[in-house]
Amino acid sequence: MKTPHLAAEVAPAHPPSFPRWDALPCACPTILAKHVGIRTGAAAFLPPKYVRSTGLGRLESRPSGQPRPWRDAIRDGEFVGKGQALPAHRTSPVARRRSAFGSSRSAVQAFTLLELLVAAAITLMLAGFMAVIVRNIGSTWTRASTRLGADAQARIVLDLLQQDIEGAMFRDDGNVWLAADVLNGSTGGATAGLWQAAQRNPKPAGGPSLDMAATRADLIAQDRGKLEQSRFGTAGVWLRFFTTRRGANSNVNTLSTPVAVGYQIVRRFSSTNNQNLNTAYLLHRVDVRPAATTGNNPRPGVLETGYDITAAAYRSNTGGTNNGSQTGDPRTITIVTTNARTLDAVVADNVIDFGVRCYVRDPDAPGRLRLIFPANANGGFSNSTGVPLRGQLPSSTPSTAPDYNYRFLFPDVIDVMVRILTDEGAALIANMERNQTPALIVPQKYNSNAQQWWWGVAQENSRVYTRRIVINAQPQ
């Protein structure tokens, strides 16, 4: 059995010859490596067949595949016999630096200037990517938060409309049970007392604000004619009708009784504080009391005023019936209140457009529904504000009837649309309409047109909500 060779074996007197480091043309490790033709480090100065790693951070120098006749330590690029020390004057500068810093391994792992610059560049790139990602996440979160507010308001508005319209009442008695008008005046049309015009850059009256058929030139072909692309004038549609109020029927004040309701957009103060001069676009829902109040000075309700939504008592102050502008008075269908800061009837804010499309069932019409508002006599779209709807005839009235008029038909189906600004959009519109010195300049992308600017900002920062509602009322 052969005795294993130990690291302590004595090297032969004449070890294999190979170049000494001081006999080479230059002491630079890099040039030495090129001269020898093998890897740098201690192994660079041994012939390849004599180099093998021991796995312990040392090198063994012996012919490959042969018994180990000797072992020597390699120190800083020169062969030294066992027990011999390399003279200080013959050590390389690299060796002296390694000795000064204590570990040759740490010196071998040091970075060059180029490597540090590359690492710094990569770090900056990653930091930039992270900053962009964080900014985008923050922007998305902000937009989502503002949209959630608009979504919540739209849900309230559409639910109220659906509840009221589904319970709409109709009697074939010649009275107007439902009315719809387009308010396109600069002061809100019929509701002039509720519309405070902006001091600068107001919402346009007509022009780009009136496109009920959705046929304006800037729309792409597939968007034309769609309800969500329609615009219903300065103050939108003024919709009012009679409906059945839901109640607990526990007493006279909670009875499920007929009431008159009205929906309209107004622009008025957004706070009850007299020092706050901020204004906003608000959607009002007015609910007229079902009957007169009790006491020494009773105020009338629907029962006393009658079931014609266009009657004078619903439009003006008639002293004979003590009809004023208090909450629940019939006149509030037109004038919500004389107090410009009362917000009792507000159901949503930042509503800049509200509109409806009314249909009657017709088996010969496309989709079996024929448009009656806003429409012409043939059931096509109309952009005219002078053809209001006055629902007083059954929807099944034939066109040959002596009193037939398509504008007098009571609708079977109503599509409702509401456009609501996001919080950011409301702030932008408020800033545009505020009186400032110097005045804001219309951006070039809107061709220096203030009307296009208003609607451009509004469309970019608002959301449109629609819903189809079927009326359950049957003529009696």
C-alpha positions in Angstrom: 0.0 0.0 0.0 1.4 3.3 -1.1 1.9 6.0 1.5 -0.1 9.2 0.5 1.9 12.2 -0.4 1.6 14.9 2.3 1.8 18.6 1.9 5.0 18.5 4.0 7.0 16.5 1.5 10.3 18.0 0.7 10.8 19.4 -2.7 13.5 17.9 -4.9 16.7 19.7 -5.2 16.1 20.5 -8.8 12.5 21.4 -9.4 11.2 21.8 -12.9 12.5 24.8 -14.6 10.1 27.7 -15.6 10.6 31.4 -16.1 11.3 33.5 -13.0 9.2 36.7 -12.8 12.2 38.9 -12.6 13.6 37.3 -15.7 10.6 38.4 -17.8 10.6 41.7 -19.7 8.2 43.5 -17.4 7.0 43.1 -13.8 3.4 44.2 -14.7 1.1 41.3 -13.9 -1.0 41.9 -17.0 2.0 41.9 -19.4 3.4 38.9 -17.5 0.2 37.0 -18.1 0.3 37.8 -21.8 4.0 36.7 -22.0 3.5 33.4 -20.2 0.2 32.8 -22.1 -2.0 31.5 -19.3 -4.3 33.0 -16.6 -3.0 35.7 -14.3 -2.3 35.1 -10.6 0.2 32.8 -9.0 -0.6 30.1 -11.5 0.4 32.3 -14.4 4.1 31.5 -13.8 3.8 27.7 -13.9 3.6 25.5 -16.9 -0.1 24.3 -17.3 0.7 20.7 -16.7 2.1 21.6 -13.2 -0.9 23.5 -12.0 -3.9 22.1 -10.1 -6.1 23.6 -7.5 -6.2 21.9 -4.2 -9.7 23.4 -3.4 -8.2 25.0 -0.3 -7.1 28.3 -1.8 -3.6 26.9 -2.6 -1.9 25.5 -5.7 -0.1 22.2 -6.2 2.7 22.1 -8.7 3.3 18.7 -10.1 3.1 16.9 -13.4 -0.5 15.8 -14.0 -1.2 12.2 -13.4 2.2 11.6 -11.7 3.0 10.9 -8.1 3.7 14.0 -6.0 7.5 14.0 -5.6 7.6 17.5 -4.3 5.5 20.5 -3.2 6.3 24.1 -3.2 4.5 27.2 -2.3 3.9 29.9 -4.9 4.3 33.3 -3.6 3.5 36.3 -5.7 4.5 35.0 -9.0 7.8 33.3 -8.2 8.7 29.7 -7.4 10.1 29.4 -3.9 11.2 26.2 -2.3 9.7 24.9 1.0 10.7 27.0 3.9 12.1 29.8 1.7 11.0 33.4 1.9 10.9 35.8 -1.1 13.1 38.8 -0.6 11.3 42.0 -0.1 13.1 43.8 -2.9 11.9 41.0 -5.3 8.3 41.3 -4.6 6.0 42.9 -7.2 4.1 46.1 -6.5 0.9 44.1 -6.6 2.2 41.8 -3.9 3.2 44.7 -1.7 -0.2 46.3 -2.1 -1.9 43.0 -1.3 0.3 42.6 1.8 -0.6 46.1 2.9 -4.3 45.5 2.7 -4.0 42.1 4.3 -5.7 39.9 1.8 -4.9 39.0 -1.7 -8.5 37.7 -2.2 -10.0 41.2 -1.5 -7.6 42.8 -4.0 -8.5 40.4 -6.7 -12.2 41.2 -6.2 -11.8 45.0 -6.4 -13.8 46.9 -9.1 -12.3 49.0 -11.8 -13.4 52.5 -12.5 -15.3 51.4 -15.6 -17.2 48.8 -13.6 -18.2 51.3 -11.0 -19.4 53.7 -13.7 -21.5 50.9 -15.3 -22.9 49.9 -12.0 -23.8 53.5 -11.2 -25.5 53.9 -14.6 -27.5 50.8 -14.1 -28.5 52.0 -10.6 -29.7 55.3 -12.0 -31.7 53.6 -14.7 -33.4 51.3 -12.1 -34.1 54.3 -9.9 -35.6 56.2 -12.8 -37.8 53.2 -13.7 -39.0 53.0 -10.1 -39.8 56.7 -10.0 -41.8 56.4 -13.3 -43.7 53.4 -11.9 -44.5 55.2 -8.6 -45.6 58.3 -10.4 -47.9 56.3 -12.7 -49.4 54.4 -9.8 -50.1 57.6 -8.0 -51.7 59.2 -11.1 -53.8 56.1 -11.7 -54.9 56.1 -8.0 -55.9 59.7 -8.2 -57.9 59.2 -11.4 -59.5 56.2 -10.0 -60.4 58.0 -6.8 -62.0 60.9 -8.6 -63.9 58.5 -10.9 -65.2 56.6 -7.9 -66.8 59.9 -6.7 -68.4 60.5 -10.1 -69.6 56.8 -10.2 -71.2 57.1 -6.8 -73.1 60.3 -7.7 -74.2 58.8 -11.0 -75.6 55.7 -9.2 -77.6 57.9 -6.9 -79.0 60.0 -9.8 -79.8 57.1 -12.0 -81.5 55.1 -9.2 -83.7 58.1 -8.3 -84.6 58.6 -11.9 -85.4 55.0 -12.4 -87.6 54.9 -9.2 -89.5 58.0 -10.2 -89.9 57.2 -13.9 -91.0 53.6 -13.4 -93.7 55.0 -11.0 -94.7 57.8 -13.4 -98.5 58.3 -13.5 -100.7 59.0 -16.6 -104.4 59.6 -17.1 -106.1 60.1 -20.4 -107.8 63.3 -19.3 -106.2 65.9 -21.5 -103.8 67.1 -18.8 -100.0 67.1 -19.4 -98.6 64.4 -17.1 -95.0 64.6 -18.4 -93.1 67.5 -19.9 -89.5 67.9 -21.2 -87.9 71.1 -22.4 -84.3 71.9 -23.6 -82.8 74.8 -21.7 -80.4 76.4 -24.0 -80.3 80.1 -22.9 -77.2 81.8 -21.5 -79.1 82.2 -18.2 -80.6 78.7 -18.1 -83.7 79.3 -20.1 -86.9 78.8 -18.1 -85.0 78.5 -14.9 -83.3 81.9 -15.2 -83.3 82.5 -11.4 -81.2 79.4 -10.8 -78.4 80.0 -13.3 -75.6 82.3 -12.4 -73.5 82.9 -15.5 -69.7 82.5 -15.1 -67.7 85.7 -15.2 -65.1 84.3 -17.6 -65.3 81.5 -20.2 -68.9 80.3 -19.4 -70.4 77.1 -20.6 -71.4 78.0 -24.2 -75.0 78.8 -25.0 -75.9 76.7 -28.1 -73.0 76.0 -30.5 -70.9 73.1 -29.2 -73.3 72.7 -26.2 -76.3 71.8 -28.4 -75.9 68.5 -30.3 -78.8 66.3 -29.3 -78.4 64.1 -32.4 -74.7 63.6 -31.8 -73.7 64.5 -35.3 -70.9 67.1 -34.8 -67.9 66.9 -37.1 -65.3 65.9 -34.6 -67.1 62.6 -33.8 -65.9 59.4 -35.4 -68.4 57.5 -37.5 -69.1 54.8 -34.9 -69.8 57.4 -32.2 -72.3 59.5 -34.1 -75.9 59.2 -33.0 -75.0 57.7 -29.6 -76.7 59.1 -26.5 -73.5 59.3 -24.5 -72.1 61.7 -27.2 -75.2 64.0 -27.2 -75.2 67.4 -25.7 -78.5 69.0 -24.4 -77.8 72.7 -24.4 -76.6 75.1 -21.7 -78.7 73.8 -18.8 -79.7 70.4 -20.2 -83.2 69.0 -20.2 -85.8 70.2 -17.8 -87.9 67.1 -17.0 -91.0 67.1 -14.8 -93.8 64.6 -14.3 -96.1 63.1 -11.7 -95.1 59.9 -9.9 -96.1 57.8 -7.0 -94.1 58.6 -3.9 -93.0 55.5 -2.0 -94.0 55.6 1.7 -94.5 53.6 4.8 -98.3 54.5 4.8 -98.0 54.8 8.6 -99.7 58.2 8.7 -100.8 61.0 6.3 -97.3 62.3 5.9 -95.9 58.9 4.8 -98.6 57.8 2.4 -97.8 56.5 -1.1 -99.5 59.3 -2.9 -99.1 61.2 -6.2 -96.5 63.9 -6.2 -94.9 66.2 -8.8 -91.2 65.9 -9.4 -88.8 67.9 -11.5 -85.1 67.5 -12.6 -82.9 70.2 -13.9 -79.3 71.5 -13.9 -78.6 74.8 -12.2 -75.4 76.8 -11.6 -75.4 78.4 -8.2 -73.5 78.8 -5.0 -72.2 75.5 -3.7 -72.2 76.5 0.0 -74.6 77.9 2.5 -71.8 80.2 3.8 -72.4 83.7 2.6 -68.6 84.3 2.5 -68.1 81.4 0.1 -68.5 82.7 -3.5 -67.7 79.4 -5.2 -70.3 78.2 -7.7 -70.9 74.8 -9.2 -73.1 72.9 -11.6 -75.8 71.1 -9.6 -78.6 68.6 -10.4 -81.8 69.4 -8.5 -84.6 67.1 -7.9 -87.8 68.9 -6.6 -90.5 66.9 -4.8 -93.8 68.8 -4.4 -95.9 67.8 -1.4 -98.9 65.6 -2.1 -101.5 67.8 -0.3 -101.8 71.1 1.6 -100.2 71.6 4.9 -102.3 72.0 8.1 -102.5 75.0 10.4 -103.6 78.6 10.2 -101.6 79.3 7.0 -101.8 76.2 4.9 -99.6 75.8 1.8 -100.9 74.0 -1.2 -99.8 70.7 -2.6 -100.4 68.6 -5.7 -103.9 67.8 -4.8 -104.9 71.5 -4.6 -102.8 72.5 -7.6 -104.0 69.8 -10.0 -102.4 67.2 -12.4 -101.3 69.4 -15.2 -97.5 69.8 -14.9 -97.6 72.9 -17.1 -100.3 74.7 -15.1 -99.6 78.2 -13.9 -99.3 77.2 -10.3 -96.3 75.1 -11.1 -94.6 77.9 -13.0 -95.3 81.2 -11.2 -96.2 82.7 -7.8 -99.9 82.9 -7.4 -100.8 84.7 -4.3 -104.4 83.4 -4.3 -103.1 79.9 -3.6 -100.3 81.0 -1.3 -97.8 79.4 -3.6 -94.3 80.6 -2.8 -90.9 79.2 -3.0 -90.6 77.1 0.2 -89.6 73.5 0.0 -92.5 71.5 -1.2 -94.4 74.3 -2.9 -95.7 73.6 -6.4 -93.8 76.6 -7.8 -90.5 75.0 -6.9 -90.9 72.8 -10.0 -89.7 75.9 -11.9 -88.0 78.0 -9.2 -86.4 75.7 -6.7 -86.2 78.5 -4.1 -85.6 82.2 -3.9 -82.7 81.6 -1.6 -79.7 81.0 -3.9 -77.8 79.2 -1.2 -80.5 76.6 -0.2 -79.2 73.1 -1.2 -82.1 71.1 0.1 -83.0 69.8 -3.4 -79.5 69.0 -4.6 -79.0 65.3 -5.5 -75.6 65.6 -7.2 -72.9 68.2 -7.9 -70.5 68.7 -10.9 -73.3 67.6 -13.3 -72.7 69.6 -16.5 -75.2 67.9 -18.8 -78.5 66.0 -18.3 -80.7 64.7 -21.1 -83.4 62.2 -22.1 -84.6 60.5 -25.2 -88.2 59.4 -25.1 -89.8 56.6 -27.2 -93.1 55.0 -27.9 -93.6 51.4 -28.9 -94.1 51.0 -32.7 -93.8 47.6 -34.4 -92.9 49.3 -37.7 -90.0 51.3 -36.2 -86.4 50.0 -36.0 -86.0 48.2 -32.7 -89.8 48.5 -32.3 -89.3 51.9 -30.6 -90.0 55.3 -32.3 -88.3 58.4 -31.0 -90.6 61.3 -30.0 -88.2 63.5 -28.1 -86.0 65.2 -29.3 -87.4 64.3 -32.7 -89.1 65.4 -35.9 -92.4 64.2 -37.1 -90.8 61.2 -38.8 -89.1 59.9 -35.7 -85.7 61.2 -36.7 -83.3 63.1 -34.5 -83.9 66.8 -34.1 -81.6 69.5 -32.8 -84.3 72.1 -32.3 -85.1 73.4 -28.9 -88.5 74.6 -30.0 -90.2 71.2 -30.0 -90.8 70.4 -26.3 -92.6 67.2 -25.2 -96.0 67.4 -23.6 -97.2 63.9 -22.7 -101.0 64.0 -22.7 -102.1 61.3 -25.2 -101.7 57.6 -24.9 -98.7 56.2 -26.7 -101.0 54.1 -28.8 -102.9 57.0 -30.3 -103.0 56.5 -34.1 -101.6 59.2 -36.3 -105.0 59.6 -38.0 -106.6 60.7 -34.7 -108.0 64.4 -34.9 -105.9 65.6 -32.0 -102.8 63.6 -32.8 -99.4 65.2 -32.4 -96.2 63.1 -31.8 -95.1 65.7 -29.3 -98.2 65.0 -27.2 -97.7 61.3 -26.8 -96.9 59.9 -23.4 -93.6 57.9 -23.7 -93.3 54.2 -23.0 -89.5 54.2 -22.7 -87.0 56.8 -21.6 -83.2 56.8 -22.0 -81.5 59.1 -19.6 -78.0 60.5 -19.8 -76.0 62.4 -17.2 -72.4 63.8 -17.6 -70.5 64.4 -14.3 -67.1 66.0 -13.9 -64.4 64.3 -11.9 -63.0 66.3 -9.0 -60.0 67.3 -11.1 -62.3 68.4 -13.9 -64.5 70.4 -11.6 -61.4 72.3 -10.3 -60.2 73.0 -13.9 -63.6 74.3 -15.0 -63.9 76.4 -11.9 -60.5 77.9 -12.6 -61.4 78.7 -16.2 -64.6 80.4 -15.2 -63.1 82.4 -12.4 -62.4 86.1 -13.0 -58.6 86.4 -13.0 -56.1 89.1 -13.8 -54.5 88.6 -16.2 -57.1 86.5 -18.0 -56.3 82.9 -19.0 -55.2 82.4 -22.5 -56.9 79.8 -24.6 -54.5 77.0 -25.5 -53.5 76.7 -29.1 -54.8 73.2 -29.5 -58.3 74.6 -29.2 -57.7 77.1 -32.0 -58.0 80.0 -29.6 -61.7 79.2 -29.4 -63.0 79.6 -25.8 -66.1 77.4 -26.5 -64.0 74.6 -27.8 -61.7 75.0 -24.8 -64.5 74.7 -22.3 -65.9 71.5 -23.9 -62.5 70.1 -24.5 -61.6 70.3 -20.8 -65.0 69.1 -19.8 -65.0 66.1 -22.1 -61.5 65.1 -21.0 -62.4 65.3 -17.3 -65.9 63.9 -17.1 -67.8 60.6 -17.3 -71.1 59.9 -19.0 -73.7 57.5 -17.6 -76.8 56.3 -19.3 -79.7 54.0 -18.4 -82.9 52.8 -20.2 -86.0 53.0 -18.1 -89.4 51.5 -18.9 -92.5 53.3 -17.8 -95.1 51.1 -16.2 -98.0 53.6 -16.4 -101.1 52.6 -18.4 -103.7 55.1 -19.5 -106.9 55.1 -17.4 
